[in-house]
Amino acid sequence: MSNKAKPQKTPQKGQTSSQLAGVRLDKWVWAARFCKTRSLARDLIAAGKITYNGQRAKPSRIAEAGAVVKIPAGFDVKTVVIEKVEEKRQSAPLAQQMYTETQESIELRERNAEARKLSAFHSPKPDSRPDKKQRRQIIKFKHQ
């Protein structure tokens, strides 16, 4: 048996140590500021809400540059391509440089936002509470 230690890989020029070793998907989602905490990112991935290259993934999946990730964002789902793999959470402008959103995703989100605005005008909710006379009419109508 030899006591030779395995040589440590050192980062190449322009490459950080996190890009060399790879980063867990839940860490990347957290670092890219899609979730407030890493545990929320882990739970979203484990529940199947976040897909990696069109497939369900485990939180421990190694994120790689060029991969397509679908992430829920409010009412919509963002489809992003990983540009940089970072392990540490950074400021929002730097986090936005870690990915690019696909053009189809942007168009779909804009169409959905427009549809939500249009449907807000046709809300079935009344503008105000019914007054005493209207309440009596509602009660009478319900008991017929």
N, C-alpha and C positions, 0 to 999 in steps of 0.2 A: 504494500500500500504506500502510495506517495502522499506526502503532505502538501502537495501543490494546491494553492488557492486558485479558484477560478478567477480569471482576469475580469476586472470591472470594466464595463463599457463606459466610455466617457462621451459626453455629448459632442457632436460635430459642430463646426462653426455655424451659427444661426439656428441651432436646435437646442431647446431647453431640455433639462433632465426629465421633465414630465412628458415631453413628446417622445422621448426615447423609450421610456419604460411603459408608456400607455397609461391611461386613466380609466377608472371605472365609469360606467355610463351615468350612474347616479351622481357621482362627483362632478362630471362634466355638465350635467343638467343644472346642478346647483351653482357651479362656477359661472355658467352662462346666464345666470339670473332668471331662469324660468320658474324656479321654486325658491321660497324664502329659506327653507331649511333642507338639509341633506336627507333627513328622515322623510320629509314630504316627497322629495324626488324619488327616494327608494320605494315608497308606498305607491306612487303613480306608476312606476315601471313594473313593480310586482303585480299590480292590478291589471296590467295590460293596456293602460291608457296611452303609454308612450311606446311607439314602435321604432325599431332600428332596422333600416333597409327593408321595410315592409313586413317584418316579422316581430312577434313578441320577443322580448329580451329579458334577461335577468338583470338585476341591478349591478351585478359584478361583471357584466359584459364590458370588454375593453373597447372604448370609443376610439375610432380612427378617423383621420381626415378624409373627406370625400364621402362619408356615409350620409345617408338620408334619414332624418329623424322626424317623426310626426309627434307634435307636442300639443296638448290641449291648452288653449289660452282664452279663458272666459267662455263666451258662447261659441268660439271658433276653434279650429285646429290649425296650428302653424306647421308647415312643412319646411324644414331647414336642412341645409347641407353644412356639415361640420367643416370649417376652414382651419381652425387651430384647436389643438387639444391642450387645455390648461387644467391644472389641478387646483389652483388657488383662486378664490373668488376675488374679483377685481372690480373697479368702478364700472358703472353702466356703459359708458362709451367704449371702454376696452372690452367689456363682455360682448358687446354687439359686434365686435370685429372677429369673434370666435366662430361666427356662423353667418350664412347668407340665406335669406328666405327666398324660396322659389317664386317665380313670377306667377305661376298658376295659383299658388297659395295666397298671394297678395290680392289677385283679382277675385278669388272666391270670398275672401274676407270682406272686401269692399262691397261685393254684391250682397252678401248676407247683412252687412251693416245698413245698406240702403233699404233692403227688405224690412229690417227691424224698424227703421224710421217710418216707412210707409204704413206698417201695421200699427204703429203707435197712434195714428190718427183715427183708426177705426176700433178703438178700445171699447169693449162692452161695459166698462166701468162707468157709472154716472159721474158727473162733474161734482156733485155735492150729495150730502146725505138727504134722504127723503124727509119732508116736513111731516107734521102731524096728520094732515089730511091724506097725504100719499101713503103713510104707514098704515092708516086704517084701510085704504083701498087694497094694499098688499095683503094685509091680514084677511080681508074679506075674500080676495081672490084665491088665497091658499086654502081656505076652509070650504070652498064650494065643491 
